[in-house]
Amino acid sequence: KDKRSRFWGVYKRVAEEHDGEFLERYTTDMDIVLIFSGLFSAVSTGFIVAMESNLNHDPSDTTNALLKQIVQIGLGNLAEAGTAPVDPGSTWSPSALDVRIQLVAYASLSMSLLAAFGAVLGKQW
């Protein structure tokens, strides 16, 4: 019985040292992942907000088209005023490249937030 108790005492001490080193190393790694993913998410969000205007038509185009129609009506050119579309935004669509870039930006932001979520779960576990 004495050999067994001494074995388990040594085992417990070695296991606690190993576990302590393991937890310290991976806690530091999780802190680094949290900092990196937080900074990356902030930068990605900035780029997404800056590129968001490429996905919507310019509202001043509608205003300019309506003003042009008013001027044409004022000049007596009713036929020419009726041919232009009232809302140029109705025929506008974003370019495929802009949509792809936004898709990649949103995917990278989602993966970054998922990494941060995993790091938080890892730290709390």
N, C-alpha and C positions, 0 to 999 in steps of 0.2 A: 504494500500500500504506500509506503514511503517513496518508492521509485515513481509510482504513478503520480502522486501529488507533486513531486519535484518536476516531472516531465510537463504536467499541465501548467505549473507555475512559470516555467521557462517558455513554454509555448505561448501563454497569455502575454508575457512581456514582449516577446518577439513580434507577435501578431499586432499588439497595440502600437509598437514602433512602426511597423510596416504600414498599418492602417493610417496612422497619424501623418506619415510622409505622403502617402497616397492622397489623402484628403487635402492636405496643404497644397500639394502640387496641382490637383485638379480644381481646387477652389480658386487658385491664382489664374489658371487657364480660363475658367468660367468668367472671372472678372475681366480678363482681356477680351473675350468674345463679346461680353456685354458692352464694353466701351467701344469696340470696333463696330459692332452692329448698330449701336446708337448713333455714332458719328456718320456711318454710311447711310442710315435711314434719314438722317437730317439732310445730308447732301442730296440724296435721291429725291426727297420731297421737294427740295428747292428746284431741282431740274424739272420735276413733273409739273410744278406750279408754273414755271417759266414756259414750258412747252404747251401748256393747256390752251393757250390762245390760238395755237395752230389747228385745233380741232373744231373751233367755232368760226362762223363767218363774221366778218367785220360789220358791226351794226351801222357804221357810218356809210357803208355802201347802200343800205336801204334808204337812209336819209338823203344821200346824194341822188338816188334814182327818183325819189319822190319830189325833191326840189327841181330836178330836170323836167319832170312831168308838169309841175306847176308853171315853170317858165315856158314850156311848149304851149300849154293851154293859154297862158297870158299873151303869147305871141300869135295866137290864132291857129297854131298847127295841131289841130285836134287829132288828125289821122296819125301823125308821128307820135303824139303823146300816148295814144292807145296801144301802140305796138310794143312798147317796152314792158317787161314784166314789172309789176308793182314791187314785188319783194325779190331782189336778186339772191337773197339767202335761200330761197326755195329751190334754186337750181344748184346751189353750192354744195360740195362734199369735200371732206378732207382728203389729202393725197394718201396713197397707200403707204408711202414711206413714213409719213407722220404717224399713221396708225400703228405701223410696226415698231417705230421708235417708242411710242407711248406704251405699247404692249410689253416691250422688253423692260422699260423703266418701271412699270407697275409690277412685273414679275420679280425684278431684282429687289424692289421694296418689300414685296411679300416674303421673299426668301430671307431677307435681312431681319424682318420682324419675327419670322418663324425661328430663326437662329437665336434671337434674343429671348424668345419665349422658352426655347429649349434650354438655354443657359440658366434662366430663372428657375425652371423646374429642376435642373441639375443641382443648383445651389441649395434649393429648399429640401431636396431629398436627402 
